[in-house]
Structures are given as C-alpha cells and as structure tokens.
Amino acid sequence: MADDASWVADAMTQAVPWVGTAGITFGSITTDRVEAFLPDRSDQHNHVGGPHAAVMFGLGETASGAVGLAAFASAGDRAVPLVVRSEIRYLKLAKGDLRAEAVLTRPAGEVLAELDAGTRPEFTVDVTITEAQGVQTGAMTIVWTLKPNRR
C-alpha cells in the first residue's frame, strides 16, 4: 500500500542534520517510493565541475532512508533501521540539480512479518539518480536491516 507519508520530509530534516546542511528537499513520499532533490551548489562540486561523488551518494542514501522510514515507522518502538551495505554506480557526469528516486523492492508487510517472527529482516531499496534534464547519472542499491531493540 502506498499511503501518503509526507511527514517523513520533516522527520528526516530533524533527525539527520546533514539533510538540511546539504540542501536536500523532498517531493513525493509514499510507503514504497520517495523523491529527493539536491540543488546544484558550487561548494559541493568535484574537480570536473559536477556534484562530488559523496554528495551524490548522500542524496541517494537519504532517499533510501526516507522510504525506509515511511514504510517501517510503525516498527520504530521495537526496531531500528540500519544500513547493511550500499553500492553506487556513477553512470554519467552529473551537472545541475539532481533528483533521486528510491523504491522499496519488497512489500513492507513481508519485512514486518519477519521482524514479528523474531528475525532480523533485510530489505533492499533501489535508487535512480537523474539530473534536471532527466538523464540518469547514478544508480544505487542499499540493503537495510531492522535491528530489533534489546528488551
């Protein structure tokens, strides 16, 4: 189910100060898909005039975290989301403003059922990074886990 989760934008900005520092904003936010935007800033450029690799990575990881928060906020009292591993592919030199689209690849209900069964579930978020003209400049795969809280 893709319920509106627009509250996540404020939650991300408050919980992760870097989001505001970097200038990341959010567009559409649902429980299975998030859009995040990064304005072009010369102080975040690399040696070839595009956004630094770390900034692109941060945008994608932030979008993936936002979709995880939207999907699994109901489990916040019993588990904490943590990144297990990430992969990024830089496909083309990025120029200008960037957009990241993060998509949850498993139904949240399956992940929560595993958590309820006493396991430490993992879930994957795929991220596509594009520049303002819609050209894809990067792709990420981020694997997250819901680590049960100790009682």
Secondary structure, 3 states (H helix, E strand, C coil): CCCECCHHHHHHHHHCHHHHHHCCEEEEEECCEEEEEECCCHHHECCCCCECHHHHHHHHHHHHHHHHHHHHHHHCCCEEEEEEEEEEEECCCCCCCEEEEEEECCCHHHHHHHHHCCCCCEEEEEEEEEECCCCEEEEEEEEEEEEECCC
